[in-house]
Amino acid sequence: MSLQNLVGISLETVEPNAQQVRSLLAAADRNIADAHLTGLSEENQFDAAYKAIMQLAMLGLIANGYRPLTSKPGHHQTAIQTLALTVQWPSQKIWPLDALRKQRNLTDYSGDLVTQAAVDSCLTNAMALRGHVHAWLLAQQPDWLA
């Protein structure tokens, strides 16, 4: 699979945009910080950490000249599952992110409580992905971080 193969199915092409990449990285950082706030409910901590994961996945797509077709279902799944292609996130680390996506959908639509273990997993994965994306940007487009 290549990103180009997904154009028209789940992705569209866009111009890579350094400012948007910086904005998404800053937004992910804010959401990771919010997920650490004491006194915030587990649900909101989880949502903030998950949002950071999505912002980092979108950053990878934008940096490569793509974005999900949000008019079609599955854009979160597409963003997460393309991380190996966009930022060279190891394939074996994608399934935990996809499991978090499924957990988010379950809690959003069922109202089930989010456990502290789920929060911890989501936050740990968000921070690991953030570090990886930053290192990838330093190697691929260091001027975009200025």
Disulfide bonds with the S-S distance in Angstrom:
none
